[in-house]
């Protein structure tokens, strides 16, 4: 199987302001991210030959072609739960690598605050609730099960476990407070996180990401053509997509402390990118921290910390901006919220800007970033769809 490594370049990216965007509709969000990407790449909408759009809503190609006023080019709707943002870039990249098109657009968006529901309304998706598998289940409840199982397996007391999670949230909020495009731009303390109202023990208010509106976009071409557009482009090093069989959480022996889908997707991407030791070779990671425990377990499942030892690395500051392997420099889902179709590409956007040395707020800029990983994961523990994207300098 041939690797995608360095065959496709990202020559432009855009990202809307995330948050409660009452003043904007879906069209506005699509235009906001796309306009930034077009200007960044130095191209016009007429130069785009095909589009991949990612959103959980029931949409058609006209959802994008109408606001962008594209002229009869193909628009393909892609959806894979919270891995949708990874899927749009992957689909667009393979089309370019296959030489079906020369310049393409990947755009992910979600307008979630207008539906009057705490997340995606079930009617917005094609997925049907299973009367046994999904009975009584909530996202926060299932991640809370993962947290308590993790504490028990690795011998963490209630206090130690809560403090580990609190440090994750404090780090993400510190980074997000300096990101002008983030939703929840506020610093918090460990004590605030530990004493916040409980949503599902041990997960409190600051352990959970919010619902938000937002969009993100990328413009891609083949690497041999990238210098026609700019010198500081980045290239795709590897992709991984993994979808589990989906019945894990109904099994008494299911391991809540390890994301198998994340590990499988990561191994696919590492093989394509030629990465042998991700802990040492990656310069930054933007990962799916829908809940603080999700970040901790994802770090271990991505082979960035040994299983059961992420707490030690958190306490050592490994994943802070000053550490050797910063995680969620942009602020993560904790600071941005999670407009499902947009989050995966928004993670790539952060890596793109860091590699270029163009982080919107200079205090967030980490020097010498050359290789980064974006991780987005949908579903619940036991039923995941995971996307991993690795990008870097040519």
N, C-alpha and C positions, 0 to 999 in steps of 0.2 A: 504494500500500500504506500503510495507516494505521499510525502509530507507537503503541507501547504507552506512550510517555512520560507519566509522572505519572498514569496511569489506575489503577494498582494500588499499594497501600501494604503495607509489611511492618510489622505492629503488635506482633509478638512473635518472639523467637528464643531458641533454646536450643542448648547444645553440651555434650557429655559431656567428661569427662577422656579424652584419647587416650593410648594406650600398650598395654602388655601387661596386658590386663584379665582376668587369670585368674580373678578373683573374680566376674566378671559374664558372663552369656550375652547373646545377641542381644536377648532380651526386656528385660533390664536396661538395655542401651544405648538401646533405643528409648524406654523409659519415662524414662530420665534426661534425654535431650534434650527430649522432648515436655513433660515436667513443667515444666522451666525455661521453655520457650516459652509454655505456657499461663499460668503465673504472671506472666510478663513482659507478656503481652497482657491479663491480667485476665479471662480467659475459662475455661470449663470444657470438658472433652472433649465434653460433650453439645451444645456450641455449634458444633462442627466439623461441616460438612455434607459434606465429601469430603476424601479423603487421596490424595496421591501419594507413593509410597515408592520410593526408589532404592537398589538394591543389586545386586551382580554375582551373588549367589547365586540358585539356583533356588527362588523363593518364590511364595507365593500371597497374596491379600489378608489371609488369616487370620494371616499372619506379623506383621501390625500390629494387626489388629482384636482378636486374642486378648489380647495384653499390655495394650493400651489400653482394652479392653472397650468398644469402640464398638458402637453398636446399629444394625446393618443399613445403614450408609451405604456408598457406593462407595469402594473402595480400588483404586488403579491402580498396578501395578508398572511402573517406568520404568528402562531401563538403556541406557547409551551409553558403556561403558568408563569412563575416568577423567573424562569429561564428565558423568557421571550426576548429580552434585550440582547442576550448572547446569540439567540437564534437568528435575529435579523442580520447581524454582522457576519455570522457564519454563512448564511445563505447568499448574501451579497458577495462575499469574498470568493466563494466557490464558483459563482457565475462569472466573475471577472477572471479568475484563474483559468476557467474553461474557455475563455475568449468569446463567450457569448455576447459580452458587452465590454466597453472600454472604461466608462465612468458611470458609477451607480451610487444611489443614495439608500442608506438604511435609516429609518426613522421609527423611534418607539415613543409612545405617549400613553397617558391615561388621564381621564377627567373623572376623578373619583368622588370629589366633594359634593357634586350636585345630585347624587343619586339618593340621598337621604338614608344611607345605610352605613354601618360601621365596617366598611371594606367594600369589596365587589359584591353587588347584589347578585344572588344566584341566577336571576333572569338575564344577567349580562353575559353569562357563559353558557357554553353548550354542555358542560359537565353536569351529570345527574348525581344527586346524592343517593348513596346506597343505604338501604334501611338498616343494615347490620354494621357494615364497615364504618359508616360515618355517623352513627347514632350518638348524639350527645357530645360530639367532638368539637373542640374549638382549637384554633392555632395556639393560643397562649397556653391552653390546658395541656396540649401534647408536648410543647416545648418545656413546660414545667415538669412533666414526667421525665423528660430527658435530663433536666437539671438535678432533680432529686436522685435519679439513678446514677448520674455522674458523681455526685457527692458521696453516695454510698459505696460505689465501686472503688473509688480512689481515696477513701478514708478522710474526706473533708467534713469537718463539723458544720453545723448550720451557720455559725458565725464565719468560718473560713470560706465556705462556699459563697455566701452572700457578699463577702468582701471581694472575692475574686470577680464576681459579676459586676460589682459596683465600680471596680477599677476599669473594666472594659468600657462601661458607659461614660465614666468621667473622661477617659481618653478620647472617645468619639465626640463627645460634646465640646471638648477643648478644641479639637480640630474643626468641627463644624461651626463653632462660634466665629472663626476667622474666614469662613467661606461665604462670600456675598450671595451665592446662589442657593445656599442651604435654607431649609424651612425653620428649624428650631435652633436659632443662633444664640445659644446661652451656655455658659459654663456652669457646671454643677460640681459638688463636692462628693466625696465618698460617703459622708454622713447623710447627705441629702438622698443619695441613691439607696442607701441601706434602710432609711427610715421612711421612704415614700410609700404611699398607699399600695397595698398588695393587689395585684390583678389575679394571679394564680400562683400561690406560693411555690418557689421562692421568688418569682418574678414580680417586681414592683413596677410602678409607673415608668421609672427611668430605665427599666430593662426592656421595654417594648417600643418598637418603632411606630410612628404614626401613619395615618392615611393622608395622602397628599396628591395634588395635581402636578404634572410635570411632563417634560419631553426631552429627548436627546437624539442627536443625529450624527451620522458619519458619512463621508464621501470617500469612495474607494476607487482605486485603479490598479493596474498591474505595476509592479515595482519598476520595471524598465521605463515606464512612462512618467514616474513620479516627479522627476526633476524638471519636467515641463511646467509643473505647477508650483513647486517650492523645494527648498533644500532641506528643511527640517521636518520632513515627513517621518512617519514611523512605519514599521512593517509588522505584519502578523507572523508570529512564530509557531503558533499551534492552537488547535481547538479541541475541546472534549465535550461531548454531550452524553449523558447517561440518564436513563429512565428506569427506575426500579419496577419490579413486578407488582408492588402496591399493596401487599397484604401483610407487610411486616408488623404493623402495629396491632394486628389481630392475633399474633403469635405470642405465646407465653414466654418464649425464649428470645424474643426480639431484643437486639442490643441497641438501646437508646443512646449509648455513649459514643457512637461511631456512625458517620454518614457514609455508607457504602457507595452511594451514587456519587458523592463528592470525590471519593478516592478513585473510583473508576474513571470519571471524567478527567480528573487531574492526571492520571497516568497516561491517558490518551494524549493530552496536551503536552505533557513532559516529554513523551517519546517523540512527538513531532518536532518539538523545539530543541531536542537534544539535551535536556536538563537531567542531570544525574542526582544532584543534591540541591533541591529547591531552597532549602533553608539558607544555603550559602550563595546560591547563584541569583536568586531573585533580589531585586532592589526595593520593591514595594508590592503590596497586595491590597486590592480593594475587594472586600468580600461581603457576603450576604448576612448582615447582622440584624435580621428582623427581630431577634431577641438576643440579649447579651450572651446567653448560653449557646446560641447558634454560632456566634463568633468563636467562642472557645473550642467547641467541638469541630468546627470547620477548619480551624488552624491545625488541629491534630490530624484531621482527615486529609488535609492537603500536604501532610508530611513536613510541616513547618516546625512542629514541636513533637517530641515523643508522646505517645498516648499516655495520658494520666499526668503529664508534666507541664501542661500549658500554664498552670498557676505559677510555677517557678519563673517561666519566661516573662509572664505579665509583671510579676513583682520586680524582675530585673530590668524592666523598661525596654525589652527587646522590640516591642511593637509600637513604641511612641515615635514621634517625629525625630527625636534625638537617637533612637535606637538603630540597630543595624538592619532591621527588617520592619519598617513602619507598616502598619495595617490601618486601612481606612483613614488615610491622610485627608481625604475630602470631607470626612465627618460621618460617612456611612449612612445606612438607612436610619440610624438613630437620629441623625441631624437632618436628613433630607426627607424623611418619610418614604413611602414606597408606592409611587405610581407604577404599577406592575410592568407595563410594557416598556417603561423608560429606564428602569434602574440598572439593568445590565450594561446598556450603552453608556449611561452616565458614569459608571465605574471606569470604563475604558477612556472616557473623556478626561477623567482626573489623571490617569496615567499618562495620557497624551500630553496634557499641559505640563505635568511635572518633568517629563522627558525633555520637552522643549524649553524648560525654564521659564514658563509663562503662567504659573499659578496665579489666579486672580489677585490674591492677597500675598505680597512678597513674604510675609512671615510664615506662610505655609510651605514655601518652596524648599524642597530637599535637594541638595546638590548631588550631582553625579548619578542621577537616575537613568539607567539604560535598559532595564528589563523589568516588566511588571506583569502581574496576574490579576485578572478580574474573575470573580466567582459569583454566580447567581444561581439560586436554588429555590425551586417552587415546591408546593405541597406541604406535607407535614412529616415528622419523624415516622418512618415506616412506609412512606409513599412519596418519594421525591423525584423531581426532574432537575437535573443539575447541568449547568453550562459553565465551562472554564475557557477563558480566552487569554492567551499570552501574547503580548506585544512588546516591541522594543525598538532600539535604534537599528538602522539597516546593517 
